[in-house]
Amino acid sequence: MKRREFMLSTAAASALAALPWRHALATQGWRTFDVTTHVEVINPTGVSRTWVPLPLVLATDWQQAISNSWSGNASQASVHSDGKYGAAMVYAEWGAGERNPVLEVTSRVMTRDRATDLSRPRRSGLQLTAAEQAFYTAPTDLIPTDGIVRDTARDATKGAHGDVEKARAIYEWVVENTFRDPNTRGCGWGDIKSMLEAKNLGGKCGDLNAMFVGLARAAGVPARDVYGVRVAKSKHGYKSLGAGSPNISKAQHCRAEFFAQGYGWVAVDPADVRKVMLEEPPRNLPIDDPKVAAARKRLFGSWEMNWIAFNTAHDVKLPGSSGPKLPYLMYVNAESGGEMRDQLDPPAVRYTITAQEV
């Protein structure tokens, strides 16, 4: 099979290359992971395309994208962005005559645990611009901020003042009122208006953390979903909050953040509290179980970075695709003969994702 090789070194990698980062960062809790995605488009019927999400382009103090490389028999392959949120992806295309489209993408990423001490005094200058405030409180196709969402946010934040108090109240509301539904396909699509109208608040991370984001935005608190994948076991003893093996093909996980003036972006994950309740041995733990209480406390203000972030994008129009917009970009997507394949259906697009700490 003819193979083509490409390499992209991110801006973060260029900056780090000029520093003795291997030694400097090793003392600060950084870990390095190689994540490899192998994609095959099954039974192609014409021109085939695939889109593979890449790690977060923006360098943060908790994640640094070092490099992305890919190989395969595509007639063309390159890095694209969604154009609005900066969500990066490898886009590959095969001609109608290719009967076995194959692509393999490997990303090297550095992560370290993040936490915000909300008891310390606020720092001046840590605030969003008016445009950023508007952007991160705006509705999306599946996350409106009016109607029943706005009314629910008002009820959840009654008596709360300021961004941290409101975000805390919404976090607690989501933990108390939602539940993890194991029958939800994938991570759920985050259609929070329908969930509230139906009074069915079950789902997975894409639903429950979207609920946090939507209620926060409706309350005037900037918030965003962060889409990614778990890459390693949890160091805190939670079997349910880590990747169980190097094969992370089904370990996609959405998290959330809110912005607090004087603190910056603050990590939260109410969906994982509900995951602990449902899945942590011996399973179906009550909300007052010590394991649940510890997770509930930890997951307001911190993330364990045995997980890598891809992007914060909503309503994603895949470049070159004839298909509709996607609620988010967290899974491998593929198209053949002008028809989008079901990203949650392995027979339609076969992919394997593996992670290795290096």
C-alpha positions in Angstrom: 0.0 0.0 0.0 1.3 3.4 -1.0 1.9 5.5 2.1 2.2 9.2 2.6 3.8 10.8 5.6 3.1 14.2 7.0 4.2 16.1 10.2 2.8 19.1 11.9 4.7 20.7 14.8 2.5 23.0 16.8 3.4 26.5 17.9 3.6 25.1 21.5 6.2 22.6 20.4 8.2 25.3 18.7 8.2 27.4 21.8 9.1 24.5 24.0 11.8 23.3 21.7 13.8 26.5 22.6 13.6 25.6 26.3 15.0 22.8 28.5 11.4 21.7 29.0 12.2 18.1 29.5 13.8 19.0 32.8 11.9 22.1 33.8 8.5 20.6 33.3 9.3 17.2 34.7 9.5 18.7 38.2 6.0 20.4 37.8 3.9 17.2 37.3 3.8 17.1 33.6 3.0 13.7 31.8 3.4 13.0 28.1 1.1 10.8 26.1 1.1 9.5 22.5 -2.4 9.0 21.2 -2.8 7.1 17.9 -6.0 6.8 15.9 -6.3 4.2 13.2 -9.2 4.7 10.8 -10.6 2.5 8.0 -13.6 3.5 5.9 -15.6 0.3 5.4 -17.2 -0.5 2.1 -16.6 2.8 0.4 -19.0 3.7 -2.4 -17.3 6.7 -4.0 -15.1 9.5 -2.8 -14.4 8.9 0.9 -13.5 11.5 3.6 -12.6 11.3 7.3 -12.1 13.9 10.0 -10.0 13.1 13.1 -10.1 15.5 16.0 -6.7 16.8 17.2 -5.6 17.9 20.7 -6.4 21.5 21.8 -4.3 23.9 19.8 -4.3 26.6 22.5 -1.4 26.1 24.9 -2.6 26.2 28.6 -0.9 25.6 31.9 -2.5 22.1 32.0 -2.1 20.9 28.4 0.5 21.4 25.7 0.1 19.9 22.2 3.6 18.9 21.0 3.1 17.4 17.6 0.8 15.6 15.2 1.8 13.2 12.5 -0.3 11.0 10.2 0.1 8.4 7.5 -2.0 6.4 5.1 -3.1 6.1 1.5 -5.2 9.2 1.2 -4.9 11.3 -1.9 -4.8 14.4 0.2 -4.6 15.1 4.0 -4.1 18.3 5.9 -5.0 20.1 9.1 -8.2 22.1 9.1 -10.1 24.2 11.7 -13.8 24.6 12.2 -13.2 28.4 11.7 -15.2 29.6 14.8 -13.8 27.8 17.9 -10.4 26.8 16.5 -11.2 23.1 16.7 -8.3 21.3 14.9 -8.7 18.1 12.9 -6.9 16.1 10.3 -9.1 16.0 7.1 -8.2 13.2 4.7 -9.8 12.3 1.3 -9.6 9.3 -1.0 -10.7 9.0 -4.6 -13.6 6.9 -5.7 -11.2 4.1 -6.9 -9.7 3.5 -3.4 -11.2 0.3 -2.0 -9.4 0.4 1.4 -9.2 3.9 2.7 -6.8 4.0 5.7 -5.5 6.8 7.9 -3.4 6.8 11.1 -2.9 9.9 13.2 -0.6 10.1 16.2 -0.5 13.1 18.6 1.9 13.8 21.4 0.5 15.8 24.2 1.7 16.9 27.6 -0.7 17.3 30.5 -0.7 18.0 34.2 -3.5 18.2 36.8 -5.2 21.5 37.1 -7.0 23.2 40.1 -8.2 26.6 41.0 -8.0 27.8 44.6 -11.3 29.7 44.9 -10.5 30.7 48.5 -7.6 33.0 47.5 -8.2 36.7 46.7 -9.1 37.4 43.1 -6.4 38.8 40.9 -7.0 42.0 38.9 -6.8 41.7 35.2 -8.2 38.2 34.9 -11.4 39.0 33.1 -13.0 38.5 29.7 -13.5 41.2 27.1 -17.0 42.3 26.3 -16.8 40.2 23.1 -15.6 37.2 24.9 -18.3 37.5 27.5 -20.9 37.6 24.8 -19.3 34.6 23.0 -19.3 32.4 26.1 -22.8 33.3 27.2 -24.4 32.9 23.7 -26.8 30.0 22.9 -25.9 27.2 20.5 -28.3 25.0 18.5 -28.8 22.5 21.3 -28.0 24.8 24.2 -30.5 27.7 24.3 -30.4 30.3 27.0 -34.0 31.4 27.0 -37.3 29.8 27.9 -37.2 26.8 30.1 -33.4 26.9 30.3 -33.4 30.5 31.6 -36.2 29.7 34.0 -34.4 26.7 35.4 -31.2 28.7 35.8 -33.1 31.4 37.8 -34.5 28.7 40.1 -31.1 27.0 40.5 -29.2 30.2 41.3 -31.9 31.8 43.6 -30.0 33.6 46.4 -26.6 33.2 44.7 -24.5 36.3 44.0 -21.5 36.6 41.7 -20.0 34.2 39.2 -18.5 31.6 41.6 -21.7 31.4 43.8 -23.9 31.0 40.7 -21.6 28.4 39.1 -21.5 26.5 42.4 -25.3 26.5 42.7 -25.7 25.3 39.1 -23.1 22.6 39.7 -24.9 21.3 42.8 -28.2 21.5 40.9 -26.9 19.3 38.1 -25.4 16.8 40.6 -28.7 16.6 42.6 -31.2 16.5 39.7 -29.6 14.6 36.8 -28.6 11.0 36.5 -26.3 9.0 34.2 -28.2 6.9 31.8 -26.1 3.9 30.6 -28.5 3.4 27.6 -27.5 6.8 26.1 -25.6 6.3 22.8 -22.1 7.6 22.9 -21.7 10.6 25.2 -25.2 12.1 24.4 -25.7 15.1 22.2 -26.6 17.8 24.9 -30.1 18.7 23.8 -30.8 20.3 27.2 -34.1 22.0 26.2 -35.6 18.7 25.3 -34.3 17.1 28.5 -35.9 19.8 30.6 -39.2 19.9 28.7 -39.5 16.1 29.0 -38.5 16.2 32.6 -36.0 13.4 31.8 -32.6 14.6 33.0 -30.8 11.4 32.3 -27.8 11.2 29.9 -24.1 11.0 29.8 -21.3 13.6 29.9 -22.3 15.3 26.7 -25.8 15.9 28.2 -25.1 16.6 31.8 -22.1 18.9 31.4 -24.0 20.7 28.6 -26.8 21.2 31.1 -24.2 22.9 33.4 -22.9 25.1 30.5 -26.4 26.0 29.3 -27.7 27.0 32.8 -24.5 28.9 33.5 -24.8 30.9 30.3 -28.5 31.6 30.9 -27.4 32.9 34.4 -24.9 35.2 32.8 -21.8 33.2 33.7 -19.5 32.4 30.8 -19.1 28.7 30.4 -18.0 26.1 27.8 -17.9 22.4 27.1 -14.5 20.9 26.6 -14.5 17.7 24.5 -11.7 15.1 24.7 -10.8 11.6 25.7 -9.5 9.7 28.8 -5.9 8.4 28.3 -4.9 6.8 31.6 -6.2 5.3 34.9 -7.2 7.7 37.7 -4.5 8.2 40.4 -7.2 8.9 42.9 -8.6 5.5 43.2 -11.7 5.9 40.9 -11.9 3.0 38.5 -14.8 4.7 36.7 -12.9 7.9 36.0 -10.0 6.5 34.0 -9.2 4.6 30.9 -9.3 0.9 31.7 -6.7 -0.1 29.1 -4.4 1.4 26.3 -7.4 1.0 23.9 -9.3 4.2 24.5 -11.6 3.9 21.5 -14.7 4.3 23.7 -13.1 6.6 26.3 -14.4 9.9 24.9 -15.4 12.3 27.6 -16.8 15.9 27.7 -15.9 18.2 30.6 -16.9 21.8 31.4 -15.5 25.2 32.5 -16.8 28.5 33.7 -15.1 31.8 33.8 -14.8 33.7 37.1 -13.4 37.2 37.2 -10.1 37.3 39.1 -9.7 33.5 38.8 -9.9 32.7 35.0 -11.4 29.5 33.6 -12.4 27.1 36.4 -12.7 23.4 35.8 -15.9 21.5 36.7 -17.3 18.1 35.9 -20.7 17.3 37.5 -21.3 14.5 35.0 -18.4 12.5 36.5 -20.0 12.8 39.9 -23.0 11.0 38.5 -20.6 8.5 36.7 -19.1 7.7 40.1 -22.5 7.1 41.6 -23.5 4.7 38.8 -20.3 2.8 38.0 -17.9 3.0 40.9 -17.7 -0.4 42.6 -19.9 -1.8 44.1 -22.1 0.4 41.7 -25.3 2.4 42.3 -23.7 4.3 45.2 -26.0 6.8 47.2 -25.3 10.4 46.8 -24.0 10.6 50.4 -21.4 7.8 49.9 -17.9 9.0 50.9 -16.6 8.2 47.4 -19.3 10.3 45.8 -18.8 13.1 48.3 -15.1 13.2 47.6 -15.6 13.3 43.9 -18.3 16.0 44.2 -15.9 18.2 46.2 -12.9 17.5 43.9 -14.8 18.1 40.6 -15.8 21.7 41.3 -12.5 23.5 40.6 -10.2 20.8 39.4 -9.6 18.2 36.7 -7.3 15.2 36.9 -5.4 15.3 33.6 -5.5 11.6 32.8 -7.5 13.1 29.9 -6.7 15.2 26.9 -8.8 18.0 25.5 -9.6 18.3 21.8 -11.7 21.5 21.6 -14.6 23.6 22.8 -16.5 23.7 19.6 -20.3 23.5 19.1 -22.4 23.3 15.9 -19.4 22.1 13.9 -19.6 22.2 10.1 -17.0 19.7 8.9 -14.9 21.1 6.1 -15.6 19.4 2.7 -18.6 17.6 4.1 -22.1 17.5 2.6 -23.5 16.5 5.9 -25.3 18.6 8.5 -23.6 20.4 11.4 -22.5 18.3 14.3 -23.3 19.2 17.9 -19.6 18.8 18.7 -16.4 17.2 17.4 -15.2 14.5 19.8 -15.5 11.3 17.7 -13.9 10.3 14.4 -16.2 11.1 11.5 -16.3 9.7 8.0 -18.2 10.1 4.8 -18.4 8.0 1.6 -20.4 8.5 -1.6 -21.7 11.8 -0.2 -23.3 10.1 2.8 -22.1 10.6 6.4 -21.4 7.5 8.3 -22.7 7.0 11.8 -19.8 8.0 14.0 -21.1 5.7 16.8 -21.5 2.7 14.6 -18.3 0.7 14.3 -19.4 -1.3 11.1 -19.8 2.0 9.3 -16.4 3.5 10.1 -13.8 1.3 11.9 -11.4 3.1 14.1 -9.1 2.2 17.1 -7.6 4.8 19.4 -4.7 3.8 21.7 -2.8 5.9 24.3 0.6 5.3 25.7 2.4 7.3 28.3 6.0 8.1 27.3 
